[in-house]
Structure formats: C-alpha cells, structure tokens
C-alpha cells in the first residue's frame, strides 16, 4: 500500500522531472503534489526549464564524451602533470581554424601565443557540450558557494581567479567545477539566462605573454578566448556572436588584471 502522506523530498521531485522516479513512488508523489500546489508549480517550472535546455542543446546529448574529459584521463593527468600535454596542444594548433578579432582589448595582442593556448578553445567547447545539457548536476559547487568555489579553484590552478558577476546582463551563476586543462587543472563556471540559455567560462594556466581576443565556432556553438596575466580564458555559448561578445566583454572587464596593473 502506498503511503500518500509520506515525506516527498526535493531529490524525488527532480527525479520526477527527469523521468527517473521509481514506479513505486510515482503515485504517492503525484498525490502529494496535488495537495501542494506551490510545489506543483515549481515542478512545472523545472519541467519547462528542462524542456528549454533540451530543445536548445539536445543535439549534443548523444555526442561521445571527449577523451580528455573522461575520469581516467583526469587521473592520468594528475599523475603525469603537464608533461604529455605539450604534444596534444601542438596537434590542436594544427587542427583549429582560428580567426583574429580586433576590438575592445586588442591592447594585449602579441605575435606569439603562450604554449597550450590554442587547445583552450577546443577544451572549453568540449566541456560546454558535455555539461550544458545537464539539468540536475551541471556543476560540482553551486553558485551560492561563490567564496568557497573561488578559493578552491584558485588553489588548484595556482592562480588568483575571479568569478564574474553577470547579473547585469541577465545571467545567474549556476556554479562551477574542476576539469583537466591543456597545462594542468582548469576551472569551469556555468551561467544561465531567464530562458534557459547557458554560457560558460573556462580558465586554465598559460605561459608568458598576452593575446588579443580570438573566436572559434562550430556546430551551433562559439567561444571567445584570450590570455591575460598567464591565465587563459574561454567564454562559450550558443553561436549568437553578438550576444556572446556582450557576455565576453563583461567577463573580460571583471577578470582583467593587466589593466589593473597599468592603472
């Protein structure tokens, strides 16, 4: 017999939205929602958000997980440090189609890019494809723990990171996670707009030098990327270049450390 008055957890509500709720709990949860219209409205909002994300990004759900983002590769990267990444970065340089862009921070341009820089865009887009479709677990640390996330990821990268506040352009911080990068650890932040659109920031250590803004696109996605004070950044999102540039500009203005040194 189903206990209709048993406690319904938030985890069960998420499972219901994702179609993962066990059959023996479905009737009880449905009855509980009928008696709690405020929670039923919340579940409906979650379903609408999930549908919006799947409609926009569902095309990448079935893509294979890039090898460099698999757990075995992460563990291997921790053991080998950055020794094997130089060859991978060199291969990525050959394969990428890179376009230079002038604009609001071309002041940092140099002729040569730091080692591993070109691999950043590919890694950033791979991470975007992998995690942007996640509804329940897109990040490891929620955006409400910004201070902890900043300290943790800065320590892992060995660089003082800043997590931009993009609420002024309608994007809320979902949270972040740690990933393997071209030269070691990488930080990954996700933001979400009112219609379910998502943008991400990918950061990893880079060599000496600065680079001007560059752009890479493909399969309906795009990324702007650059290096500032030995940290490589990539901002990824849907390939609406005007919107992506707006997001990137806001990110750049908040993480630019060389500008602060000059002023």
N, C-alpha and C positions, 0 to 999 in steps of 0.2 A: 504493500500500500504506500502511495506517495504522500509524504508529509508536506502539504501545501503551505504550512506556516513556518517551515524550516528557513533558516537564515540563507539569503541569497547573497553571495559575495560579488565584489566587483570583478574578480577574475572570471566568475561564471558568466557575468554579463558580457565581458569581452569575448569569451569563448562562444557565446550565443551569436554574437555579431559575426564571428569568423567561421561559424558553422562547425565548431569543434566541441560543442557542449554534448556531454554524454546523453544518450537517449533516455536513461532513467531519471534525468533531471529536467528534461525539456518541459514536461507538463507542469511541474512544480514552479519552474522559473516563469513560464507563461502566466500562470495563475497569480504569482506574486507581482508581476509587472502590471497585470490588470487591476490589482489593488493599490498600486503605487504609480499613479500617472506621471509624477515628476521624473521618476526613474525610467519609465517607458519612453518619455520624451527624450531623455538623454541617450537611451539606446538607439532611438530613431536617428538622432543627430550623428551618433557614431557610425551607423549604417550608411548614412548619406555621405559622410566623410570618406569612409572606406570605398564606397562606390565611385566617388570622385577621383580618388587616388588610383583605383584600378582602371578607370576609364582613361586617365591621362598617361599612366605608366605601365599598364598591363602588358604592353608589347614586350617589355624587357623581363617579365617574370620568369619566362622559360629559358632565358639565356643561361648558359653554364657559368658557374662561379669562376671568376678569373683565378688562375693557379696561384698568383701571388697573394690572394686574399684568403686562401684555404688555411685551416689551422696548422697543418703540417708544415706549410711554408712559413707561417708566423714563428713557429717553434724553431725551425731551422735557421731563420733569420736571427733569432735571439742568440743561437749558438755560434753562428758564423760572423755575427756583427755585420759590417758593411763590406766584407772582402769580395763577395761574389756579385755585388750589385753594380759594380763598375761596368762589367760586361753587358749586363742587362740594360743599363742606361744607354750604352753605346748602340745597342741594337734598336732601342726605342727611338734614338735620334734619327736613324736611317728611315724608320717606318713612318714617322709622323709627318704630316703636312702642316707646316707652321706658317701662319701669316702674321706679319708685324702690324701693329696698330699704333698710330700716334695718339696724342690726347693729353689727358689731364695729369699723367705722371710720367711722361716721356723724359723728364729731367734725370731719371735714374738709368737711362739706357747706356749699355756698353756693347762693344763689338762681340765679346765672348760671354757665354752664359756659364754659370757655375756647373760643376760636374753633377750629373743626375738631374739637372733642371728639366730637360725635355721629357723625362719619364713622369714628372709630376702630373702633367695634364692627363696622361693615359691612366695613371693610378687613380686620380681624382674622379674621372668619369666612370671607371670600373666600380669604384666604391659607391658612387651615386646610383648607378644601375642596380647594384646589389641591395642597397638599404632603403632606397626611396620608396619601394613598393611595400615595405613592412608597415603594418598598421599597429601591431601590439608591441613589437620590440625593435624599433628602428635605431635606438641608441642604447648605450650601456648606462650612462648617467643622465638623469633628467635635467631639463633646463633650470628647474628650481634650485639645483645644487651648483650654481654657476661658480661660486668661490672654490668649492672643493674640486670641481672639474678643471678649473684654471690651474690650481696648484698641482694636481695630479698629472695633467698632460704636459705642463711646463717642465716638471721634473723628469718625465720620461723622455721628452725631446731634448732636454738640456738647453732650453731657450725660454726666455720670458714671453709667454703667449698672452694675448688679449682676446677675449671673446666679444666680438662686436654686438652692440645693441641695435637691432634693425627694426624696432617697433615703429619708428617714424616713417618707414616705408611699408608698413603693414605686415611685417614678418615677425613671428614669435619664435623664440628659441625652443626647439623641441628637446635638445640635449646633445650629447657628444659621445664619442667612443675612441679607443686607441686602435690603430691599424699599423701594419708594416708599411714602411715607405721606401723610396729608392736608396736612401742612405741611412736607414735606421727606423726608429719609430715615427709614426705620423699621427697627428690629431685630426679628428673629423667632427665637424659640427653640422647640425641639421636645423633648418628653419622652415616654418610653414606659414602660408598665407591664408586669408579668410576663405578661399575657395578650394583649399586642399593642395594648392601648388607648393612644391618644396624646392628649396635651394640649399646647397651645402658648401662648406668651407673646408678645404683640405690643407694642412700645414705640415711641412717637414723641413729638417735641416738641409741647408745647401752650402756650397762653397763660398769663397770670397766673391765680392762683386755685386752689382745691382743689374737688373734687367728692366726694360720697358714692358708695358702690358702686351701680352700676346693672346691670341684667340684660337681655339680649336673647336670644331663641331663635327657632328656625325650622328646618324640615326635619331634625329629629332632632339638631340641634346647639344649643349655648348658649354665651354669653360673658358674663362679669362684667367690667366696666370702670370705671375711675376715673382721676382726675388727681391727682398728688402732686408738688409742687415743680416745676411746669412740664413734667412728663413724663406722657404719657397711657399707661396700661397696659390691656391686654385679655387675659384668660385664657380660652381657648376649648377646647371638648371636647365629647364626647357629652352630650346633654341630660339627664343624670342630675344634677339640680340639687344634691342633697345632696353627691355626690362632687365636683362642680365647685366648690361653695362651699368644701369642705375644701381642695382644691388652691389656690384663690384666696386663702384665708386664709393658707396657708403662704407663698405668693408675697408677699402684702402685708406680712407681718411681716418679710420679709427685704429688701424694697426701700423700705420706709417711711423717708423721710429727714426729713420734717417732724416726726415723732415723736422722732427722734434730736435734732433741734434744740431741742425743748421740754424734753427730759430733761436 
